[in-house]
Amino acid sequence: MRRDLNLFREILLALEGDPPRDARGWPTLAPAGRTEWEISYHVKLMHEARLLHAKETTSQDTPIGEERWQATHPTSQGHDFLDAARDATVWKKALAKVGGAFASVAIPVFVDLLVQLGREQLGLPR
């Protein structure tokens, strides 16, 4: 599965909005058209990138090769990512520059690009 930057943004927006929680207290993340496995995989990637805190919740019932991860809340870096990515115009320009949501670009480089485009939109120097 390829990393999807749009899903990173969707997950962080959902967590920031204080989503409903399930019976165990985990935030319920259900971006439209996304599978539980896609969401879990991206939560793991975002945890590894230090954009959010998450816990592995794999159980004996989980299919082999499909770890399960649950997000708890964004980190400070996650909030920074979201602040830079919040404006839809800046987000679309950044995706266009790197080649779309599935671009092979390091997260810190993408965040720097978002910040740069945001500064330009505000008329601030680089």
C-alpha positions in Angstrom: 0.0 0.0 0.0 1.3 3.5 -0.8 1.3 6.3 1.6 -1.5 8.7 1.0 -0.9 12.3 2.1 -4.6 13.1 1.8 -5.4 10.4 4.4 -2.7 11.9 6.7 -4.6 15.2 6.5 -8.0 13.6 7.0 -6.9 11.6 10.0 -5.4 14.7 11.7 -8.4 16.8 11.0 -10.7 14.1 12.5 -8.5 13.8 15.6 -8.5 17.6 16.0 -12.3 17.7 15.8 -12.6 15.4 18.8 -14.2 12.4 17.1 -16.7 10.1 18.8 -15.1 7.3 20.7 -15.8 3.6 20.7 -16.7 1.5 23.8 -13.0 1.1 24.7 -12.4 4.9 24.4 -10.5 4.9 21.1 -11.3 7.7 18.6 -13.5 6.5 15.8 -11.8 7.4 12.5 -13.9 6.7 9.4 -12.9 8.9 6.5 -15.3 8.3 3.6 -14.3 5.5 1.2 -11.4 4.3 3.4 -11.1 0.8 4.7 -10.2 0.0 8.3 -6.9 -1.5 7.1 -6.0 1.7 5.2 -6.7 3.8 8.2 -4.8 1.5 10.5 -1.8 1.4 8.2 -1.7 5.2 7.9 -2.1 5.6 11.7 1.0 3.4 12.1 2.9 5.5 9.5 1.9 8.7 11.1 2.9 7.3 14.5 6.3 6.4 13.1 6.6 9.9 11.6 5.8 11.4 15.0 2.6 13.1 13.8 0.4 11.4 16.3 0.4 9.1 19.2 -1.0 5.6 18.6 -1.1 2.1 20.1 -0.9 -1.2 18.3 -4.1 -3.1 18.9 -3.4 -6.3 17.0 -5.2 -9.3 18.5 -5.4 -13.0 17.8 -8.4 -12.4 15.6 -6.5 -10.0 13.3 -5.6 -11.5 9.9 -1.9 -12.4 9.5 0.0 -9.5 8.1 -2.5 -6.9 9.1 -1.4 -5.1 12.2 -4.0 -2.9 13.8 -3.2 0.6 15.1 -5.4 3.1 16.9 -4.7 6.8 17.0 -5.0 8.6 20.3 -4.1 12.2 19.6 -1.8 14.4 17.5 1.7 15.3 18.6 3.0 18.8 18.5 4.5 17.9 15.1 1.1 16.7 14.0 -0.5 20.0 14.9 2.3 21.8 13.0 1.6 19.6 10.0 -2.2 20.3 10.2 -1.7 24.0 10.7 0.4 24.1 7.5 -2.0 21.8 5.7 -5.3 23.3 6.8 -5.8 25.8 4.0 -7.3 23.9 1.0 -5.6 26.2 -1.6 -2.1 25.7 0.0 -2.8 21.9 0.3 -3.7 21.6 -3.4 -0.7 23.7 -4.5 1.7 21.5 -2.4 0.2 18.3 -3.8 0.6 19.6 -7.3 4.2 20.5 -6.8 5.2 17.1 -5.4 3.1 15.1 -7.9 0.0 14.3 -6.0 -1.2 12.5 -2.8 1.0 9.4 -3.5 4.2 11.4 -4.2 7.5 10.0 -2.8 8.4 12.9 -0.6 9.7 13.0 2.9 7.2 14.3 5.4 9.5 17.1 6.7 10.2 18.2 3.2 6.4 18.3 2.4 5.7 20.3 5.6 8.4 22.8 4.7 6.8 23.2 1.3 3.4 23.7 2.9 4.8 26.4 5.2 6.6 28.1 2.3 3.4 28.1 0.2 1.4 29.4 3.2 3.9 32.2 3.7 3.6 33.1 0.0 -0.1 33.2 0.3 0.1 35.6 3.2 2.6 37.8 1.4 5.4 37.0 3.8 9.1 36.6 2.9 10.5 33.1 2.7 
